[in-house]
Amino acid sequence: MSEVPPQHFTEQEPRSRRRQELLTFLVLAFGIWPIVAVGTVAGYGFLVWFYQMIFGPPGPLGH
């Protein structure tokens, strides 16, 4: 990757980049990651439910 020397930055670029990074963080922190977390827990719950549908609930046999 090529690096841009600091003298090539204008006064607006750092503010614009900071705003873009903040927006990206907010979208990830409050949008994408909660959806991924809920999907992971729901997927695990589905797998446990399906497993118990096939092999029965856990515990000793005959009770």
Order of alpha helices (4+ residues) and beta strands (2+ residues): alpha-alpha
